[in-house]
Amino acid sequence: MPYTKEERKEYDRLYRIKNKERINEKVNTIARWKFYGIIPRENETYQDLWEKVINCYNCEECNVEFNLDNGRSKYGRCLDHDHETGYFRKVLCRSCNADYGK
Protein backbone atom coordinates (compact mmCIF):
# COMPACT_ATOMS: atom_id res chain seq x y z
CA MET A 1 0.00 0.00 0.00
CA PRO A 2 1.51 3.36 -0.98
CA TYR A 3 2.14 6.04 1.61
CA THR A 4 -0.01 9.11 1.78
CA LYS A 5 1.85 12.39 1.39
CA GLU A 6 1.64 13.03 5.15
CA GLU A 7 2.86 9.52 6.01
CA ARG A 8 5.79 9.89 3.64
CA LYS A 9 6.74 13.26 5.18
CA GLU A 10 6.66 11.70 8.66
CA TYR A 11 8.72 8.72 7.50
CA ASP A 12 11.32 11.05 5.94
CA ARG A 13 11.42 13.20 9.08
CA LEU A 14 12.01 10.16 11.33
CA TYR A 15 14.64 8.80 8.91
CA ARG A 16 16.55 12.11 9.02
CA ILE A 17 16.47 12.11 12.84
CA LYS A 18 17.63 8.49 13.08
CA ASN A 19 20.37 8.88 10.44
CA LYS A 20 21.45 12.46 11.13
CA GLU A 21 25.17 11.70 11.56
CA ARG A 22 25.44 9.66 8.36
CA ILE A 23 23.47 12.22 6.34
CA ASN A 24 25.65 15.06 7.69
CA GLU A 25 28.81 13.07 6.92
CA LYS A 26 27.63 12.49 3.35
CA VAL A 27 26.62 16.11 2.78
CA ASN A 28 29.88 17.43 4.25
CA THR A 29 32.02 14.97 2.28
CA ILE A 30 30.35 15.79 -1.03
CA ALA A 31 30.67 19.51 -0.29
CA ARG A 32 34.40 19.01 0.42
CA TRP A 33 34.83 17.10 -2.87
CA LYS A 34 33.15 19.95 -4.74
CA PHE A 35 35.33 22.52 -2.94
CA TYR A 36 38.49 20.65 -4.00
CA GLY A 37 37.19 20.29 -7.57
CA ILE A 38 36.67 16.53 -7.56
CA ILE A 39 34.26 15.53 -10.31
CA PRO A 40 32.50 12.15 -10.69
CA ARG A 41 33.20 10.17 -13.86
CA GLU A 42 30.96 10.71 -16.86
CA ASN A 43 27.41 9.39 -16.39
CA GLU A 44 27.89 9.34 -12.59
CA THR A 45 26.57 11.62 -9.89
CA TYR A 46 28.07 12.61 -6.56
CA GLN A 47 25.58 10.16 -5.01
CA ASP A 48 27.06 7.34 -7.15
CA LEU A 49 30.57 8.39 -6.17
CA TRP A 50 29.63 8.47 -2.48
CA GLU A 51 28.19 4.93 -2.69
CA LYS A 52 31.32 3.65 -4.44
CA VAL A 53 33.70 5.20 -1.92
CA ILE A 54 31.71 4.29 1.20
CA ASN A 55 31.34 0.67 0.06
CA CYS A 56 34.99 0.20 -0.91
CA TYR A 57 36.95 -1.65 1.77
CA ASN A 58 40.16 -2.47 -0.11
CA CYS A 59 42.64 -0.39 -2.09
CA GLU A 60 41.96 -0.68 -5.82
CA GLU A 61 45.70 -0.69 -6.49
CA CYS A 62 47.33 -2.99 -3.88
CA ASN A 63 44.17 -4.59 -2.42
CA VAL A 64 45.18 -3.87 1.20
CA GLU A 65 42.23 -3.57 3.58
CA PHE A 66 41.53 0.02 4.57
CA ASN A 67 41.96 1.22 8.14
CA LEU A 68 38.58 2.89 8.56
CA ASP A 69 39.22 4.62 11.91
CA ASN A 70 39.36 8.02 10.11
CA GLY A 71 42.96 8.42 11.18
CA ARG A 72 45.81 9.40 8.94
CA SER A 73 47.37 5.93 8.80
CA LYS A 74 49.07 4.81 5.60
CA TYR A 75 46.14 2.45 4.98
CA GLY A 76 43.43 5.08 5.27
CA ARG A 77 40.99 5.48 2.37
CA CYS A 78 41.74 8.19 -0.24
CA LEU A 79 39.81 9.43 -3.22
CA ASP A 80 42.30 9.57 -6.08
CA HIS A 81 41.58 12.11 -8.82
CA ASP A 82 43.30 13.77 -11.74
CA HIS A 83 44.51 17.16 -10.51
CA GLU A 84 44.26 18.72 -13.97
CA THR A 85 40.71 17.67 -14.88
CA GLY A 86 39.35 16.93 -11.39
CA TYR A 87 37.87 13.59 -12.48
CA PHE A 88 37.75 10.75 -9.96
CA ARG A 89 39.98 7.76 -10.80
CA LYS A 90 40.15 5.22 -7.97
CA VAL A 91 39.74 4.59 -4.26
CA LEU A 92 43.26 4.05 -2.93
CA CYS A 93 45.06 3.66 0.38
CA ARG A 94 47.14 6.67 1.42
CA SER A 95 50.34 4.82 0.59
CA CYS A 96 49.30 4.07 -3.02
CA ASN A 97 47.82 7.53 -3.43
CA ALA A 98 51.16 9.11 -2.47
CA ASP A 99 53.03 6.83 -4.89
CA TYR A 100 50.49 7.12 -7.73
CA GLY A 101 51.50 10.62 -8.76
CA LYS A 102 55.22 9.84 -8.83
C-alpha positions in Angstrom: 0.0 0.0 0.0 1.5 3.4 -1.0 2.1 6.0 1.6 0.0 9.1 1.8 1.8 12.4 1.4 1.6 13.0 5.1 2.9 9.5 6.0 5.8 9.9 3.6 6.7 13.3 5.2 6.7 11.7 8.7 8.7 8.7 7.5 11.3 11.1 5.9 11.4 13.2 9.1 12.0 10.2 11.3 14.6 8.8 8.9 16.6 12.1 9.0 16.5 12.1 12.8 17.6 8.5 13.1 20.4 8.9 10.4 21.5 12.5 11.1 25.2 11.7 11.6 25.4 9.7 8.4 23.5 12.2 6.3 25.6 15.1 7.7 28.8 13.1 6.9 27.6 12.5 3.4 26.6 16.1 2.8 29.9 17.4 4.3 32.0 15.0 2.3 30.3 15.8 -1.0 30.7 19.5 -0.3 34.4 19.0 0.4 34.8 17.1 -2.9 33.2 19.9 -4.7 35.3 22.5 -2.9 38.5 20.7 -4.0 37.2 20.3 -7.6 36.7 16.5 -7.6 34.3 15.5 -10.3 32.5 12.2 -10.7 33.2 10.2 -13.9 31.0 10.7 -16.9 27.4 9.4 -16.4 27.9 9.3 -12.6 26.6 11.6 -9.9 28.1 12.6 -6.6 25.6 10.2 -5.0 27.1 7.3 -7.2 30.6 8.4 -6.2 29.6 8.5 -2.5 28.2 4.9 -2.7 31.3 3.6 -4.4 33.7 5.2 -1.9 31.7 4.3 1.2 31.3 0.7 0.1 35.0 0.2 -0.9 37.0 -1.6 1.8 40.2 -2.5 -0.1 42.6 -0.4 -2.1 42.0 -0.7 -5.8 45.7 -0.7 -6.5 47.3 -3.0 -3.9 44.2 -4.6 -2.4 45.2 -3.9 1.2 42.2 -3.6 3.6 41.5 0.0 4.6 42.0 1.2 8.1 38.6 2.9 8.6 39.2 4.6 11.9 39.4 8.0 10.1 43.0 8.4 11.2 45.8 9.4 8.9 47.4 5.9 8.8 49.1 4.8 5.6 46.1 2.5 5.0 43.4 5.1 5.3 41.0 5.5 2.4 41.7 8.2 -0.2 39.8 9.4 -3.2 42.3 9.6 -6.1 41.6 12.1 -8.8 43.3 13.8 -11.7 44.5 17.2 -10.5 44.3 18.7 -14.0 40.7 17.7 -14.9 39.4 16.9 -11.4 37.9 13.6 -12.5 37.7 10.7 -10.0 40.0 7.8 -10.8 40.2 5.2 -8.0 39.7 4.6 -4.3 43.3 4.0 -2.9 45.1 3.7 0.4 47.1 6.7 1.4 50.3 4.8 0.6 49.3 4.1 -3.0 47.8 7.5 -3.4 51.2 9.1 -2.5 53.0 6.8 -4.9 50.5 7.1 -7.7 51.5 10.6 -8.8 55.2 9.8 -8.8 
